[in-house]
Amino acid sequence: MKIIIEDINPGDEEQIIIRCKNLDDTVLKLISELKAGQKKLTGIKDGMITMIDTKNVYYFEGVDNKVFIYCKQNVYESKLKLYEIEENYENSNFFRASKSVILNITKIKSLSPAFSGRFEALLFNGEKVVISRQYVPELKKRLGL
Protein backbone atom coordinates (compact mmCIF):
# COMPACT_ATOMS: atom_id res chain seq x y z
CA MET A 1 0.00 0.00 0.00
CA LYS A 2 1.36 3.40 -0.94
CA ILE A 3 0.50 6.51 1.11
CA ILE A 4 0.89 9.98 -0.41
CA ILE A 5 0.57 13.17 1.65
CA GLU A 6 0.46 16.50 -0.16
CA ASP A 7 0.48 20.04 1.16
CA ILE A 8 -2.46 22.16 0.08
CA ASN A 9 -2.85 25.88 -0.45
CA PRO A 10 -4.37 27.93 2.36
CA GLY A 11 -8.13 28.04 1.94
CA ASP A 12 -8.31 24.76 -0.02
CA GLU A 13 -10.46 22.02 1.46
CA GLU A 14 -8.67 18.95 2.81
CA GLN A 15 -9.61 15.71 1.08
CA ILE A 16 -8.79 12.04 1.27
CA ILE A 17 -8.83 9.92 -1.88
CA ILE A 18 -8.83 6.14 -1.59
CA ARG A 19 -7.92 4.09 -4.65
CA CYS A 20 -8.44 0.37 -4.29
CA LYS A 21 -9.19 -2.70 -6.39
CA ASN A 22 -11.74 -4.05 -3.93
CA LEU A 23 -13.78 -2.27 -1.30
CA ASP A 24 -13.04 -4.91 1.35
CA ASP A 25 -13.55 -4.91 5.13
CA THR A 26 -10.17 -3.29 5.78
CA VAL A 27 -10.95 -0.32 3.53
CA LEU A 28 -14.48 0.00 4.95
CA LYS A 29 -13.08 0.02 8.49
CA LEU A 30 -10.56 2.70 7.54
CA ILE A 31 -13.31 4.85 6.02
CA SER A 32 -15.50 4.38 9.08
CA GLU A 33 -12.66 5.35 11.43
CA LEU A 34 -11.95 8.47 9.38
CA LYS A 35 -15.63 9.45 9.52
CA ALA A 36 -15.87 8.64 13.22
CA GLY A 37 -12.91 10.91 13.89
CA GLN A 38 -14.88 13.80 12.42
CA LYS A 39 -17.99 13.11 14.49
CA LYS A 40 -18.30 14.81 17.82
CA LEU A 41 -19.35 12.64 20.73
CA THR A 42 -20.78 14.63 23.59
CA GLY A 43 -21.43 13.42 27.09
CA ILE A 44 -23.16 15.07 30.01
CA LYS A 45 -21.94 14.78 33.59
CA ASP A 46 -23.02 16.98 36.51
CA GLY A 47 -24.73 19.39 34.10
CA MET A 48 -21.51 19.91 32.11
CA ILE A 49 -21.25 18.97 28.44
CA THR A 50 -17.96 17.26 27.61
CA MET A 51 -16.46 16.42 24.22
CA ILE A 52 -15.32 12.79 24.25
CA ASP A 53 -12.83 11.17 21.90
CA THR A 54 -14.24 7.79 20.82
CA LYS A 55 -10.82 6.21 21.43
CA ASN A 56 -11.43 6.77 25.15
CA VAL A 57 -14.84 5.06 25.17
CA TYR A 58 -14.92 1.55 26.65
CA TYR A 59 -18.62 0.91 26.01
CA PHE A 60 -22.09 2.40 25.72
CA GLU A 61 -24.93 1.04 27.82
CA GLY A 62 -28.66 1.61 27.68
CA VAL A 63 -30.38 1.69 31.11
CA ASP A 64 -33.96 2.86 31.78
CA ASN A 65 -34.31 4.68 28.43
CA LYS A 66 -31.00 6.50 28.94
CA VAL A 67 -27.67 5.82 27.26
CA PHE A 68 -24.43 6.08 29.20
CA ILE A 69 -20.88 6.40 27.89
CA TYR A 70 -18.32 4.51 29.97
CA CYS A 71 -14.73 5.71 29.80
CA LYS A 72 -11.75 4.59 31.89
CA GLN A 73 -12.79 6.52 35.00
CA ASN A 74 -15.85 8.59 34.12
CA VAL A 75 -19.41 7.84 33.07
CA TYR A 76 -21.37 10.32 30.94
CA GLU A 77 -24.94 10.43 29.73
CA SER A 78 -25.52 10.60 26.00
CA LYS A 79 -28.47 12.10 24.16
CA LEU A 80 -28.04 9.52 21.38
CA LYS A 81 -29.96 6.25 21.33
CA LEU A 82 -28.06 2.95 21.14
CA TYR A 83 -29.25 2.29 17.59
CA GLU A 84 -27.93 5.73 16.54
CA ILE A 85 -24.55 4.96 18.08
CA GLU A 86 -24.50 1.58 16.36
CA GLU A 87 -25.26 3.23 13.00
CA ASN A 88 -22.72 6.04 13.51
CA TYR A 89 -19.90 3.64 14.39
CA GLU A 90 -20.60 0.62 12.20
CA ASN A 91 -17.46 -0.84 10.59
CA SER A 92 -15.42 0.60 13.46
CA ASN A 93 -14.05 -0.92 16.67
CA PHE A 94 -17.51 -0.78 18.26
CA PHE A 95 -19.87 -3.73 18.07
CA ARG A 96 -23.16 -4.73 19.65
CA ALA A 97 -22.41 -7.03 22.60
CA SER A 98 -25.99 -7.34 23.88
CA LYS A 99 -29.34 -5.59 23.52
CA SER A 100 -28.18 -2.92 25.94
CA VAL A 101 -24.40 -2.70 25.30
CA ILE A 102 -22.16 -1.54 22.46
CA LEU A 103 -18.55 -2.46 23.23
CA ASN A 104 -15.20 -1.12 22.01
CA ILE A 105 -13.21 -4.26 21.15
CA THR A 106 -9.89 -2.43 21.54
CA LYS A 107 -10.64 -2.10 25.26
CA ILE A 108 -10.96 -5.87 25.84
CA LYS A 109 -8.12 -7.26 27.95
CA SER A 110 -9.33 -10.87 27.97
CA LEU A 111 -12.33 -13.05 27.14
CA SER A 112 -13.67 -16.06 28.94
CA PRO A 113 -16.59 -18.38 28.16
CA ALA A 114 -19.63 -17.98 30.40
CA PHE A 115 -22.86 -19.94 30.85
CA SER A 116 -25.26 -20.64 27.96
CA GLY A 117 -22.81 -19.76 25.19
CA ARG A 118 -22.14 -16.25 26.44
CA PHE A 119 -18.72 -14.69 26.86
CA GLU A 120 -17.45 -12.38 29.55
CA ALA A 121 -15.06 -9.61 28.55
CA LEU A 122 -12.62 -8.20 31.07
CA LEU A 123 -11.81 -4.62 30.05
CA PHE A 124 -8.57 -2.72 30.66
CA ASN A 125 -10.33 -0.60 33.30
CA GLY A 126 -11.18 -3.72 35.34
CA GLU A 127 -14.89 -3.84 34.44
CA LYS A 128 -16.55 -6.99 33.15
CA VAL A 129 -19.11 -6.95 30.33
CA VAL A 130 -21.24 -9.92 29.29
CA ILE A 131 -21.48 -10.65 25.56
CA SER A 132 -24.78 -12.31 24.70
CA ARG A 133 -24.57 -15.61 22.83
CA GLN A 134 -26.28 -14.18 19.73
CA TYR A 135 -23.44 -11.63 19.37
CA VAL A 136 -20.55 -14.04 20.10
CA PRO A 137 -20.18 -15.09 16.42
CA GLU A 138 -19.72 -11.45 15.38
CA LEU A 139 -17.09 -10.98 18.10
CA LYS A 140 -15.22 -14.08 16.95
CA LYS A 141 -15.34 -12.85 13.36
CA ARG A 142 -13.99 -9.43 14.35
CA LEU A 143 -11.19 -11.00 16.38
CA GLY A 144 -10.35 -13.55 13.68
CA LEU A 145 -11.22 -16.55 15.87
C-alpha positions, 0 to 999 in steps of 0.5 A, a space after each residue: 500500500 502506498 501513502 501519499 501526503 500532499 500540502 495544500 494551499 491555504 483556503 483549499 479544502 482537505 480531502 482524502 482519496 482512496 484508490 483500491 481494487 476491492 472495497 473490502 472490510 479493511 478499507 471500509 473500516 478505515 473509512 469508518 474510522 476516518 468518519 468517526 474521527 470527524 464526528 463529535 461525541 458529547 457526554 453530560 456529567 453533573 450538568 456539564 457537556 464534555 467532548 469525548 474522543 471515541 478512542 477513550 470510550 470503553 462501552 455504551 450502555 442503555 439503562 432505563 431509556 437512557 444511554 451512558 458512555 463509559 470511559 476509563 474513570 468517568 461515566 457520561 450520559 448521551 443524548 443519542 440512542 443505542 441504535 444511533 450509536 450503532 449506525 454512527 460507528 458501524 465498521 469501526 471498533 464498536 460492536 453490539 455485545 448485547 441488547 443494551 451494550 455496544 462495546 469497544 473491542 480495543 478495550 478488551 483485555 481478555 475473554 472467557 466463556 460464560 454460561 449458555 454460550 455467552 462470553 465475559 469480557 474483562 476490560 482494561 479498566 477492570 470492568 466486566 461486560 457480558 457478551 450475549 450468545 447471539 453476538 458471540 459469532 460477530 465478536 469471533 469474526 472481528 477477532 479472527 477466531 
